Amino acid sequence: MRVVVTPHAESQLATRRAWWRENRPATKDLFDQELADAIDRIANAPFTSTVFVERGGHAIRRRLLAKTRCHLYFEILEQRGEVQILAATGSRQRRAPPIRFQDAP
């Protein structure tokens, strides 16, 4: 499936990437490597990720980037052959991010 990163998630990823590069100079490329691997896994096997929340026929799934402690939240839009990454947050946050369900045609 094609993976699309929403503008909101892209902004969050850019912030996390910048933080990682500044604060983890010994492994500055680890975030990008782990993100690329996660996107590849999501594209090839999206249904293997854990369902985080389900409402009104929409399921938001979550995939952990284990080494960099980032969660990706995404929705599978089968009709479009697409996966939309909706949010990217730290795994240590106490609350889940506000997630808007995408409208499937």
Phi, psi and omega in degrees: 000152177282138179252128179241133177259122179292157178304321179299312180293322180299320177297316179296319179295320179297319178296315180294319178299313180298316178300314182299313182297323181284322187260351179228062186298332180291335180229044188300335180266357184299318181300312180298319180295315181292323177296314179299319178296317180296318179296320177298316179295319178297318181296321186269336181210064186296331184283355179277349178279152183293137172285123181271314179206150179224132179212133173052039179083000177255135177242128173260127180253162183227137175232130180269133167269097194300317185285325182260000173057050178239137174258136170256131178249129184213160178237138178266123178249085186302320183301329180267349187066040190222148171241129179250120174278121188261330184202157177216115183225165177292143183284349182266000178293145183281336181241149175288153179289154173291126184238129175262128176289137178279149178275118175273136181292000000 
